[in-house]
Amino acid sequence: MSDKKEFVEPEHKETVEVLDPELEKLIQTDPSKGLTDAEASERLVQFGRNELPEVRVNPYLKFLGYFLGPISYLLELAVVLSAVLHDWLDFGILVFVLIANAVIGFHEEAKAESALDALKNTLALKTRAWRNGSLVEVEAVLLVPGDIIALRLGDIVPADCKLFGIGVTGEITEAKLQIDQAALTGESLPVSKGMGDVAYSSSIVKQGVMLAVVIKTGVNTYIGRAANLISITNEEGHFQKVIKTIGDFLVLITLFMAAIIFIDAKFVKKRNLLASLEQTVIITIAAIPVGLPTVMSVTMAVGASQLAKKQVIVKRLTAIEELASVSILCSDKTGTLTMNKLSFDKPFLANRGNTTTDFVGTGVPYTEDEILLDCFFSSEHGAQDPIESTIRRTAIAQVPLLRDREVQDHRIPGYKVDNFTPFNPTSKYTEGKITNLTTGEQFRVIKGAPQVIIRLCGGHDQATDAVINFAGRGLRALGVARTVDPEMNKFELVGLVSLLDPPREDSKATIEECEKLGVNVKMITGDQQIIAKEVAHRLGMQRTILDAQKLVDTSISEEALIDRCVKCDGFAHVIPEHKYRVVELLQQRGYLVGMTGDGVNDAPALKKANVGIAVEGCTEAARSAADIVLLAEGLSTIVDGIKCSRAIFQRMRSYALYRIASTIHFLLFFFISILFFDFELPNLLIILIAVLNDAATLVIAVDNARISKRPDKWRLGQLLTLSFILGFLLMVISFAHFLVAKSIYPYSEIARNDEGKPIKNENFVNYQILQTIMYLQISSCPHFVIFSTRLSTWWWKSMPSMTFLVAIIGTQIIAGIITIIGPEYLGAHPIGVGWTVGVLAISLVMFMLLDIVKVYVFKSWSFEFTARVWPTSAQKEKLAKKIARKIVVDRVTKNIKKAKKVLLLVKAVNAFKTKKSIAADTVLSV
């Protein structure tokens, strides 16, 4: 017989709780007496109540916060000036827009403090503690370090506490507590904890009874640290940063040009103050993208409604846009990628008649049904242990003898359980003594720790190899054996059952679909590294799993640490601080990170991530910290969410590009026309352009959109540059119209009254006709450009929806009717059908020509070009890092190619030597 093989079962890694010396003294309480009321009161003053502190945000201040920001400030200034000028129409429009934006935002956004409320609700309300020498019921919030508490089956652990290893009445117990801390650490199986181990607040006792001493309460507990991470995470979202950048850009150029127009009117043309202000305010109002926040909010709200139909609930509207840009999705393993429920895996089956020296035996192996039935014989009916209940559930579902029973109870047709011995820490197995009622045969069946079962069978190297294999793959193994002699003393190995928390049915397909969409999925778990590797393998992922302890490795630079995070496929032995750190490190590299989870341990990372996604069946803490909540099981709906968010992103980028370009066009045209040609439009026509065109673009929320195969990015440098190019070209086109029309309807210098209003005379008629022509051109040409900006490719590649088409064309038909009729109260003059149709036709042709420019810019753009066009310090630093990383990657790639060549040469030489050796042997044999 070969030497006996041994294996080492993977051990659970416990997070070490470091206590300061002062606290260490305070917890040296006599477990038979506990604290006195006086001691408890004194410590309550010192350490505070065992609860998480509340931080409430004043709802009125929260609502007022939506009136902050560059665009809002400009709108508010315009409101004040409109009131000063008694321009009540503009005043009403602007006030409505401001309030509408605030109401939409306030209504849709989730309250930041709700995550803390949910964490509080996970804490136990009352517990049993020794006080004044008696075991009494105490409110959990009144527990203090040094309190002696009793933990038993079903209890929620009320505070972080150290186990004594003794029963409630002081007797020493070898049995360990089985504690479910999946919601805290992400571990898929209950953890065995005995004397000296720490039980965490909010974990659940699944088996056993034991006394413990409270060591930490409130914010100092494990769950308290998670709550603290949530409360300090209050960063500005990615979308808010984008809108702020766009707003700052538009506000600056608007204020700059408006200031020059005001100076020209007041000091050059000598108009009075109110007249100068009125002209400036009207131009400013028309230039401000008043509809930008509203259009963005409506577009996202429509998207949220669409996602709700697919059981994806959006709590924070801007998360929809950010999901489109997510390039890394960090997914919690337990309960998210897996079922969070133990399952029977493929067992090792021994042959009948096997012995220590003869593994073949009869050559006929036991079957899965037989090993499951033997497991059932040696299982305790009604036991709460997850392993026992999994085995019984699987046996009842799979073994016909058990499945087909009329009454599903402890009885087994044809057999009788004469005696059952439960598991105990000394023997490490359960045992059933069984009688076959048909034959009268009696036998014993044992099930337990594989090394113990194998030893009782006299040893079995194949089984030991199987256990080592199971352990190396993170599977929980149990040995099963039965007696084969009348005296019931000789055990024969039946086999080994393996148990694992299996992946959800849709997880593998979801990960593959995410990868196709350019989203890299990384698995995060509190489980052992080997378990994580096995699950990763079953999910079709690579097995590069990083131990989370490496995240706090001070021997390497932060850049190298980020490289590790980017390259690995997952993380094991993770605690909440680690999950938070993973998200933080990936964000430092510039990635937009999504995080999925379901437990309390996931809540801080969910809040920190750009998009936090709480999966079905999640805890209230995870749901509150998340931006998106999935109501359907598994992750498949995330793919729907990504696709929908990318369609929404395309619509928002389309509108942003159109609106910025039209603002630049509007400002450039009127800046030049007012300063050099003394040409302007009637105030009402300017307001009409702004109101009609912005109102029409609201329907962009229901437009058709092409879904990108890669994560979307705003690329603000590209967006602003292209907007400026299109705006400049639109201005050139407008001046071409203006100069042609002016040559047909010439006018000399316009006479004006003291208020700056044109005086109507024969010269004014041509001026008014020219105003009406330019009104239609300025209304239609930039507006039709949205047919181009809605795509990054050629405009005909994806046709607009009928609703969108009707809205855009409809507004310009209204503008055309105005120019044909020429209502005097609007300051218009009839220009006839010919001019109207001609201007609209040219505007349609112009958007097609501008589409060529757009496609060329998109195709030729690169980040290097962005850094040159917008050479900010951040852009230059990022470019330098990209170049440095590219040099390293190129060098590594080159070295790998060299190594492959050397390997091929070595293989060729070895093959030649082998062939030569074979030839020599052949010659010798001859």
GUMAR-658097 format. One record per residue (C-alpha): residue in three letters; y, z, x. Coordinates in pm, whole numbers, plus 50000, padded with zeros to 5 digits. Layout:
N
AlaYZX;...
This chain:
926
Met500005000050000;Ser503524992350128;Asp506005019950207;Lys507515035449899;Lys510855020149814;Glu513775041149703;Phe516975032849528;Val520225050649476;Glu521575050249124;Pro525305042149113;Glu527365073349059;His530315077348829;Lys533525080549032;Glu535635109148901;Thr539405108948946;Val540235138949162;Glu542765162248998;Val544915179249261;Leu546245213449158;Asp549025231449339;Pro548205266449471;Glu550315284049206;Leu548505266448922;Glu545165272949093;Lys545875310249070;Leu546815308248705;Ile543495292748601;Gln541365320648751;Thr540895335248404;Asp537875356748310;Pro535835333248086;Ser534485362347881;Lys537935375147782;Gly540495347347812;Leu544235352847821;Thr546105379847636;Asp548735370347380;Ala551435382447619;Glu550125360447904;Ala549865330547673;Ser553435335147547;Glu554785338447902;Arg553015306648014;Leu554135288147702;Val557735294347809;Gln556905283148165;Phe554915251348089;Gly556105242347739;Arg554115231947434;Asn550995210847473;Glu552545179647320;Leu554325147747416;Pro558125149947388;Glu559835128447130;Val562605104047223;Arg564325090346914;Val566615060146920;Asn569505061646677;Pro568895032546435;Tyr572635026146397;Leu573075023046772;Lys570015000746784;Phe571544977946519;Leu574904977046700;Gly573054966847014;Tyr572434932746859;Phe576184925846872;Leu576154927247251;Gly575834897547486;Pro578024868947611;Ile577694846447305;Ser578204875947069;Tyr581324886847261;Leu582804851847235;Leu581994850246864;Glu583614884246808;Leu586744872946993;Ala586844841846776;Val586494863846464;Val589514884546567;Leu591634853946645;Ser590604837146317;Ala591774868046129;Val595094867846322;Leu595584831046231;His594544837445867;Asp591804811045910;Trp589504827745658;Leu586954799245638;Asp586154801946009;Phe586364839745984;Gly583704840345708;Ile581364816245890;Leu581544835646216;Val581044869846054;Phe578024856345862;Val576454842646181;Leu577004875346371;Ile575494896946096;Ala572594872846032;Asn571594873446400;Ala571704911546409;Val569744916146084;Ile566984892046194;Gly566624909146530;Phe566744944646389;His564204936746117;Glu561664918946337;Glu561694940346652;Ala559264969546684;Lys560685004046757;Ala560145014047122;Glu559265050547048;Ser556355042246813;Ala553915041547105;Leu554705077947183;Asp554155087646818;Ala550735071446828;Leu549775089247148;Lys550705122346987;Asn548405114746694;Thr545385111946925;Leu545645148447028;Ala543475175446874;Leu545185197646615;Lys543205229946661;Thr540665243346905;Arg538565274546971;Ala539795296147259;Trp539115330647405;Arg542195352647349;Asn542265390447393;Gly538485390547445;Ser537725372847116;Leu536875336747033;Val539605325646791;Glu541045293446650;Val544275283146823;Glu546675254446753;Ala546255228647028;Val550015226747088;Leu550015263547189;Leu547415260247466;Val548565268747819;Pro547055265548168;Gly544475293048211;Asp543315293147847;Ile539535294547805;Ile538385269847539;Ala535015261047388;Leu533985224547373;Arg531165212947148;Leu529775181446982;Gly532495161646799;Asp535475180146948;Ile538555161447068;Val539375177147404;Pro542805193247346;Ala544065194247707;Asp542895185448057;Cys540375212648143;Lys537825221548412;Leu534265228248295;Phe532635261848378;Gly528975252048338;Ile528395281248101;Gly527855283447727;Val530215298547471;Thr528745333447510;Gly528645332247890;Glu525055320647953;Ile524555295848241;Thr523595260948121;Glu522165232548325;Ala522795207448047;Lys525905186148096;Leu528445175047841;Gln528345138547737;Ile532005128447701;Asp533295095747559;Gln536465087147749;Ala536385049447683;Ala539795050147514;Leu541235066847826;Thr539465050648120;Gly537765020047972;Glu534275031448075;Ser531705016847837;Leu529245046247846;Pro529775083447783;Val530145102248110;Ser528015132448204;Lys530175161548315;Gly529125195648437;Met530465225648623;Gly533675217748815;Asp534285184248647;Val537475177248450;Ala537425167848080;Tyr540515148247984;Ser542755154847686;Ser541935131947388;Ser538415123447511;Ile535575131547268;Val532555154047323;Lys529425134747226;Gln526785159947330;Gly526535195647454;Val528445228747441;Met530415244247729;Leu533355266647814;Ala536285252448009;Val539585264248150;Val542785245148066;Ile544425231548383;Lys547105208048251;Thr548965204347922;Gly551495180947758;Val553095154647979;Asn551125166648283;Thr547765156248133;Tyr546025123248197;Ile547185109847861;Gly550625125047921;Arg551035104248234;Ala550165073348027;Ala552845083147774;Asn555365087448054;Leu554615052448184;Ile555315038847835;Ser558565057847795;Ile559985046048130;Thr559055009748060;Asn562074995647885;Glu562794963448068;Glu564774934047937;Gly562384907447812;His562014873547978;Phe563424855347676;Gln566484877947662;Lys567144869948029;Val566914832547959;Ile569254834247659;Lys571684855947859;Thr571744830648144;Ile572324801547905;Gly574954821847718;Asp576774831648038;Phe576884795248147;Leu578244782547815;Val580724810947774;Leu582164805948124;Ile582764768648086;Thr584064773547730;Leu586544800647832;Phe587654780948138;Met588414749147946;Ala589804767247641;Ala592194786447867;Ile593494753948020;Ile593914738247673;Phe595884769247561;Ile598114768047869;Asp598754730947812;Ala599654736147444;Lys601854766547502;Phe603604759547827;Val603414721647877;Lys603744708947519;Lys605914738947423;Arg604104746947095;Asn604504781246943;Leu601954808547013;Leu600064806746681;Ala599774768646696;Ser598484770347054;Leu596034797746958;Glu594794778746653;Gln593954747546850;Thr592224768247120;Val590234788746869;Ile589034758046678;Ile587844741246998;Thr586174773547110;Ile584394778846777;Ala583074743246778;Ala581934746247139;Ile580214780147106;Pro576514775847025;Val576884798746723;Gly573524787546592;Leu571654793046921;Pro570394828446848;Thr569754820446481;Val567864788146548;Met565774805746815;Ser565024835246581;Val564144812946285;Thr561924791046503;Met560034821746629;Ala559884837246281;Val558274805546142;Gly555824806446433;Ala555044842946359;Ser554274833445999;Gln551934805946118;Leu550134829946353;Ala549794856146079;Lys547654831545883;Lys545304831246185;Gln545194869446190;Val547614872646481;Ile550424896746396;Val553604893346601;Lys555564925946633;Arg558224913646875;Leu559474878646797;Thr560424869447154;Ala556814876147260;Ile555934842347103;Glu558114823947352;Glu556884845447641;Leu553224839347551;Ala553834802247610;Ser554844810347968;Val552014834648045;Ser550014822148344;Ile547824852948400;Leu546034871648122;Cys544774906048224;Ser542064915847980;Asp540534949847933;Lys536744947047953;Thr535384974647732;Gly535904966647365;Thr537884934947440;Leu535674911747643;Thr532624932547555;Met531344948447233;Asn531894984647347;Lys528374990547220;Leu525214994047428;Ser522714966247380;Phe519074960447479;Asp518914935347766;Lys515974916647917;Pro513394943148026;Phe510984944348319;Leu507444943348174;Ala504494956348376;Asn500984941948343;Arg498324960548149;Gly495944979248374;Asn498464980648661;Thr498005007148930;Thr499855018849236;Thr497994993449453;Asp497234966749193;Phe500364954349015;Val498534924748854;Gly496034945748658;Thr494574924348377;Gly497244898248433;Val498504902748076;Pro501954919048057;Tyr503124942547788;Thr505414926347531;Glu509004934547439;Asp507834947047098;Glu505334970547264;Ile507834985647506;Leu510354990047222;Leu507715006847004;Asp506825030547289;Cys510555037947330;Phe510715045646958;Phe507725069246989;Ser509605089047254;Ser513035089047085;Glu514615116946884;His515335107346524;Gly519005112146433;Ala520125118646792;Gln523805111246860;Asp523155100447216;Pro524295063847250;Ile521245053647456;Glu518795068947210;Ser520565053646909;Thr520725019447080;Ile516995019347152;Arg516075030546799;Arg518455005046645;Thr517034976846857;Ala513424986846790;Ile513994988046413;Ala515664953946422;Gln513074936846645;Val509634953046600;Pro507964940546276;Leu506084973446224;Leu509404992146206;Arg511534964846051;Asp509264959845752;Arg509024996445646;Glu509875002945282;Val511765034545374;Gln513735035045699;Asp513115070945814;His511345088846100;Arg507825078945987;Ile505955051046166;Pro503255032045967;Gly499795037846120;Tyr500985064246365;Lys501885100946364;Val504175118746608;Asp502315151146675;Asn504855165546912;Phe508235155647057;Thr509845169947372;Pro513565162547403;Phe515345153447724;Asn516235181447961;Pro517955179948301;Thr514875192648487;Ser512185168148372;Lys514695139548306;Tyr512575123248037;Thr511695125647669;Glu508085126847554;Gly506185119347236;Lys502555128747167;Ile501195102146931;Thr498065097846717;Asn496875063346608;Leu495865070246247;Thr493565039846235;Thr491485046946547;Gly492175083846592;Glu493235077146952;Gln495805100947097;Phe498225092947380;Arg501475104447534;Val504565082747582;Ile507405091747815;Lys510815075747856;Gly513495085748105;Ala514995082448453;Pro513205052848615;Gln512555070248948;Val510895099348765;Ile508735076948543;Ile507655055548839;Arg506725086749038;Leu504625100248747;Cys502765066948748;Gly501995070949118;Gly504555045649239;His505175009049163;Asp507034987649417;Gln507694958849175;Ala509224982948926;Thr511314998949202;Asp512584964249301;Ala513454958048935;Val515374990848915;Ile517284982249232;Asn518064948249080;Phe519234964048755;Ala521364989548941;Gly522854962049159;Arg523904943848843;Gly525284974948674;Leu522604977648406;Arg521425011648286;Ala517615013348332;Leu515025035648164;Gly511375037748263;Val508625037847994;Ala505015048448049;Arg502005059147841;Thr498705076547912;Val495545055447935;Asp492865082947961;Pro491355105447691;Glu492695136547864;Met496245121947843;Asn497025129448207;Lys497065094948372;Phe500235074648307;Glu500405036848322;Leu503805020048358;Val504724999348051;Gly507964986748198;Leu511684992448229;Val514254987047958;Ser517764976848065;Leu520924984247871;Leu524384969247896;Asp527604967247699;Pro527284929747628;Pro530104904147621;Arg531374893447280;Glu529944860447163;Asp533294842547184;Ser534564857947509;Lys533064832147747;Ala534334802547543;Thr537754818947511;Ile538024823847888;Glu537014787547947;Glu539614775647695;Cys542284797347857;Glu541454782548196;Lys541824747448049;Leu545274757847928;Gly546204769448277;Val545894806748202;Asn543954826448463;Val541964855248303;Lys541474887148505;Met539134914548385;Ile540274950848412;Thr537914980148359;Gly537405016848435;Asp533685009448483;Gln531855007048814;Gln532394976449030;Ile528804964548993;Ile529024965948613;Ala532254946148625;Lys530614919848847;Glu527654916048612;Val529894912048306;Ala532104887548497;His529034867048585;Arg527894866148222;Leu531364855148116;Gly531304825648357;Met533894841548585;Gln533674845748961;Arg532434879549085;Thr535404888049308;Ile536124922449164;Leu538634944549345;Asp538194982249351;Ala541424995949202;Gln541695021449484;Lys542774992049700;Leu545944990049490;Val547205021449661;Asp546115011150011;Thr549075019450236;Ser547575001650537;Ile548534966850409;Ser551864951650311;Glu552854947249949;Glu552774909149988;Ala549164910950109;Leu548364934149820;Ile549854909349574;Asp547754881849735;Arg544644902849667;Cys545634907049303;Val546294869849260;Lys543014858849421;Cys540614883849264;Asp538924879148925;Gly539144914948810;Phe539584951748889;Ala537164981048859;His537515019148861;Val540925014648700;Ile543075042748558;Pro546285037148352;Glu548495038648661;His546365011348822;Lys546644988148520;Tyr550384993348519;Arg550454985948894;Val548444953748857;Val550904940248601;Glu553854951348814;Leu552534934549130;Leu551774901548957;Gln555244901548800;Gln556774906449145;Arg555224873149249;Gly556984856748954;Tyr554024854148717;Leu554484860748348;Val551624884148264;Gly549794889647938;Met547704921047892;Thr545044926947628;Gly543544960547547;Asp542404984547280;Gly542555019847422;Val545065046847504;Asn544495038247870;Asp545795003047805;Ala549055013547636;Pro551285016347950;Ala550174982548084;Leu550564966947738;Lys554174978947733;Lys554824967848092;Ala553354932948051;Asn555534903947941;Val553214900947641;Gly551064930647535;Ile548184921047306;Ala546244947747114;Val542824935747002;Glu541004942846676;Gly539784978646641;Cys542344991646890;Thr543745026746897;Glu547085033246732;Ala548615039147076;Ala547615004447197;Arg548784988646871;Ser552175005346899;Ala552734995847263;Ala551714959447208;Asp553884929647115;Ile551064911146939;Val548154925746742;Leu544914906846677;Leu543234914346344;Ala540114893246407;Glu537354904446645;Gly537294891346999;Leu539784870347189;Ser539354836247027;Thr542594839946832;Ile544474843547162;Val543864806447221;Asp545444798846883;Gly548334821246983;Ile548844803347315;Lys548784768947153;Cys551144779346874;Ser553524796247118;Arg553654765247337;Ala554534743847037;Ile557304768746954;Phe558474768647315;Gln558804730747309;Arg560934733246993;Met563184759847145;Arg563614741447473;Ser564364709847274;Tyr567114727547083;Ala568504745147393;Leu568714712347587;Tyr570364694747291;Arg572794723047221;Ile573904728047582;Ala574334690447634;Ser576344686747311;Thr578534716847406;Ile579274701847748;His579984668047585;Phe582274683647328;Leu584244703847583;Leu584594675747837;Phe585704650447576;Phe588344672147411;Phe589474687147741;Ile590334652347868;Ser591494637547534;Ile593894666447460;Leu595334668647812;Phe595684631447887;Phe595694613047552;Asp597214639147318;Phe594214632447093;Glu592444658246880;Leu590454660246558;Pro591554677746238;Asn590344713646236;Leu588154709245928;Leu586354679146076;Ile585614698946392;Ile584214727746189;Leu582204702945982;Ile580564689046296;Ala579604723846414;Val578314736446078;Leu576414705345963;Asn574754698046294;Asp573704734146364;Ala572444738546006;Ala570354707046031;Thr568704717846357;Leu567284748846186;Val564434726346067;Ile563364721746430;Ala561174752146352;Val558824729346154;Asp559014698846381;Asn555924683546542;Ala555474694046904;Arg553254683747195;Ile551284712847341;Ser551474715747717;Lys548244719147916;Arg549964742548161;Pro552054773948103;Asp555584764647999;Lys558624775248198;Trp562294773548118;Arg563264760448464;Leu566874769348402;Gly568124749148698;Gln566484718348555;Leu567634726448200;Leu571284731848291;Thr571434702148529;Leu569864678148278;Ser572134692148006;Phe575164685448225;Ile574004649948303;Leu573384642147937;Gly576634659147833;Phe578584639148092;Leu577004606147984;Leu577674614647619;Met581304620647713;Val581414586347884;Ile579934570047572;Ser582474588047350;Phe585374576247564;Ala584004540847555;His584154542847175;Phe587574559047190;Leu589114532847418;Val587634503647223;Ala588804517946889;Lys592224526647038;Ser592674490747147;Ile592094479746786;Tyr594094508046628;Pro596754515846888;Tyr599114544946850;Ser602104556647045;Glu602994593047111;Ile602404613746797;Ala605424631846656;Arg604654668546578;Asn606404696646394;Asp607054731646532;Glu603524742746446;Gly602074713546642;Lys600884694946331;Pro601174656546346;Ile603984641746131;Lys602644615145896;Asn604254581145951;Glu603144544946005;Asn602064553346359;Phe599974582346225;Val597704559846011;Asn596124543446316;Tyr595824577646475;Gln594034591046165;Ile591654560946154;Leu590854567146520;Gln590234603946442;Thr587764594646167;Ile585914569946390;Met585634595746667;Tyr584534622446419;Leu581534601046324;Gln580764592246686;Ile580994628346810;Ser578904639846511;Ser576144613746541;Cys575634604446906;Pro574874639547044;His572954647846726;Phe570594618146765;Val569954628847126;Ile567754656646984;Phe565154629446915;Ser564974625747294;Thr565274662247399;Arg562394672747171;Leu559954658747433;Ser559814659147811;Thr558234624547803;Trp559224592347619;Trp560644599047273;Trp558054577447093;Lys555054596547236;Ser555214621546947;Met557074612746630;Pro559144639746457;Ser557994655846133;Met559294640945810;Thr561274672645730;Phe562984671746069;Leu563694634446044;Val565204637445696;Ala567404666845800;Ile568824649846111;Ile569354615845949;Gly570594632545631;Thr573474650845803;Gln574684618445960;Ile574464600245629;Ile576754627745490;Ala579074622245789;Gly578974584745722;Ile579864589545354;Ile582844611045460;Thr584104583245691;Ile583664556745421;Ile585464577245154;Gly587934593845390;Pro588764626145197;Glu592404634345266;Tyr591874672045237;Leu589554670045539;Gly592144650345736;Ala589974618645731;His590924582445658;Pro588554555745515;Ile587184533145792;Gly584854511445582;Val581134504445587;Gly581274481645890;Trp582684507746128;Thr580424534645984;Val577194514846022;Gly578264501846363;Val578984536446504;Leu575714550846369;Ala573704521046503;Ile575254524446849;Ser574524561846847;Leu570854554546774;Val570664529647061;Met572444553747297;Phe569874581647251;Met567154556847352;Leu569064547947670;Leu569694584647748;Asp565954590547702;Ile565344569848016;Val567634592948213;Lys565864623648074;Val562364611148167;Tyr563504601948518;Val565014636648575;Phe561874654248446;Lys559604633148668;Ser561654636648985;Trp562474673648952;Ser560944699849183;Phe561574736149268;Glu562914725649609;Phe565484703949431;Thr566384733249201;Ala567024755549503;Arg569344729149649;Val571214722649322;Trp571514759749231;Pro571404776649575;Thr571424812949462;Ser570174839449704;Ala567124845749482;Gln566274808549470;Lys566644804749847;Glu564494835549910;Lys561814822949671;Leu561844788449834;Ala561454803950180;Lys558444824150060;Lys556864793249900;Ile557284773550222;Ala555844802150432;Arg552854805650196;Lys552274768050203;Ile552164768650584;Val549544796550575;Val547464778850308;Asp547604745850498;Arg546504763250819;Val543614781050643;Thr542544748550473;Lys542614730550807;Asn540494757850972;Ile537984757050686;Lys537594719250732;Lys536984724751104;Ala534404751851029;Lys532624728750784;Lys532424701651051;Val530964726651301;Leu528454738451038;Leu527374702650971;Leu526904696551345;Val524814728351380;Lys522654717851082;Ala522214683251233;Val521204697651571;Asn518734721851406;Ala517274693751196;Phe516874672251509;Lys515184701251696;Thr512834707651402;Lys511924670851379;Lys511334669451756;Ser509164701151742;Ile507084686851456;Ala506604654651651;Ala505504674251962;Asp503024694951758;Thr501614662851610;Val501114647851957;Leu499424679552079;Ser497114680851779;Val496104644751842;
